[in-house]
Amino acid sequence: MRKKDDSMILPEKKNRQNILVFAGIAAVVVAAVLAAVYFLTQEKPGNELLKVEPPVWNRFVVTIGDSEVNLYREANGSSAQLNLVFEDIESDALTYSFKWNDERVPSGFTFMPYTLSKDNVLPVIGETGEWYKVVVSAVEFGVAECYVSKSKCRQVTAQPVTEQQLKSIKTYADYSATFNLRTEGKYKNICFISQMSEMEGSWIDAAVLYDGVLVNPLTWRADLSKISGGIEGVEQLFEYLPPTKSDKQLESYYFPDVATDRLFTFVRQIGPVPARIPEPEVEENPVINKTIDKLSSAIISVNAALKECDDMDDIPPAGICNKIDAFIADLEQKTDSMTQEQKKRFSELKEKAVQTKAYASKVKSEYDVMSDAYDDDTDF
């Protein structure tokens, strides 16, 4: 049978095929252009001029009732409660920190129970039975993860922060404030927050509206008294001053069924938590020193015994490291009573103990291999 080729196709049919091919290519091109236009015109959160971490909290509770609400370390009312520790002096610039009420308070500091009154909103990060795990935070106090009883709060939903809301709100993080949210152009979604305090003067922060949450990365702040030219002057200064680094950011949410005249601002820790107050001083315990010395001697003697076994191709005695383990277990129970120097020595010795136990395993493995080889050679 003769093979069909293109020369046998009628001109009209050939033209129709070409049209279909061109139409298919055109459809693909149009689809690609429409997809690109859709992507470019979609609302993007934030603004690359002010980098922030995307908000992560989406569940919240608000405290209820007329009595103060206690916060606990575990999901039960008999666990340690949250305290606020602060310097025991008369000053307007005290150092504060959260601590549990079973932790030591350093010399020169005092404490008080940290409780919440009605209408305090808290981000929820977990749930256990009749308890919510929440984040408690304040710029001057720090951040703590606690448990609150479900009987002391109710769930609440955040609504997106908008320009209209910001125009009617007059406070920010407990300071008098005005908000200038840019809604278009280069600075779209950036919000310049002017704040004032009788003690600290006036300043302006740069925040960004990100998916309906006002996020302040605490990386850009300027003295408001030195800025002229209105919002244009602020924008020029924003371009001129480089951002600084921060280990936390402020995230502000709007809860109209709790309060319509304010935002609820939470501190989110981004980097390592800094030490806000010194660790309590501990008197050196001579008994701990003796136990640390015994651990050191045990490690030295075990290493010597292992070296001898290694040289003699002998097997290490069973339980050769048991005494080391016993000293370490004893000292682990006393770390809270150690000085910083004792903790350092103990940490160094634990590393040496790990190396010693690895050496013991190596010597035993080499003996086992050699023993198996000897058995094979003597097997008739």
Secondary structure, DSSP 4 states (H G I P E B T S, - for coil): -PPP-GGGS-HHHHHHHHHHHHHHHHHHHHHHHHHHHHHHHSPPSSBTTB--PPP----EEEE-SSSPBP-BSSSSTTSPBEEEEEESS--SS--EEEEETTSPPPTTEEEEE--B-TT-EEEEEEEETTEEEEEEEETTTEEEEEEEEGGGEEEE--B---HHHHHH--EETTEEEEEEE--SGGGTTEEEEEEEETTTEEEEEEEEEETTEEEE-S--EEEGGG--SHHHHHHHHHHHSPP---SEEEEEEB-TTT-SS--EEEEEE-SPPPP-SPPPP----HHHHHHHHHHHHHHHHHHHHHHHHHHHT-PPPTTTTHHHHHHHHHHHTTGGG--HHHHHHHHHHHHHHHHHHHHHHHHHHHHHHHHHHHHHHT--
